[in-house]
């Protein structure tokens, strides 16, 4: 099985000790996020784990723990989220300079092909319009492209709890359906910028093709990447527990809500 670490929280940044303890124990108890009394035990024994997929904004605290994974022969790769939004949206995210620093360190350990950058979500607003994203994304591509192989983008999903936070913060996003030409122009420029710097660009959980089909629909949890990087022949079906538009392959998530310390205003995992 593929273990997702984690869509629900940033384990590498905030719960490395917990992960390491459970790895030593060879198992982890995971509570159902919607029915906490329901638990299941997930094996972390090497013979039962095809790969770990780590989701994080800052793997720095976790880097020393990679020795244990490498010694045991676990396949793994990283999804690094970095958007560099204004503080109203991201009060505690690492700066681009720090992101570049830890991407460089991670690249030195595992190489470019096992690091995926997520510019997610794309939020259009008065603060973060076309010029903002063009300049912001362009700068981040220049900083990050030497150390990662792919960038995954997605548009903001307006969950009810996110909408309530935006209202309290007096933050007004622009929706894609209200400005399709603006969005199409932005995505086209982003695709060109990424490819010019040698980055594959994909979308995450989008119903429609973005930028006229020039941005491929992607998989954050990707059996093909794992097979190519580690010489495996895994065959996984689409993860039916995710949204219809999500193309991720099946995995088991071992995270819990409420433990991420970054506090992003748009985060669906905050309760």
Protein Blocks (a to p, Z undefined) as FASTA:
>chain_A
ZZdddfkbcfklmmmmmmmmmmmnopacdddfklmmbccdddfbfklmmbdcdddfblkl
mmmmmmmmmmnopacddddddehpafklmmmbccfklmmmmmmmmmmmnojklcccdddd
ddddfklcfklmmmmmmmmmmmmmmmccbdcdddddddfklmmmmmmnopacddfklmmm
lmmmmmmmmmmmmmmnopacddehifbacehhpaccddfbafklmmmmnopacdcdddfk
bcfklccdcdddfbdehiacnlpaklmkbZZ
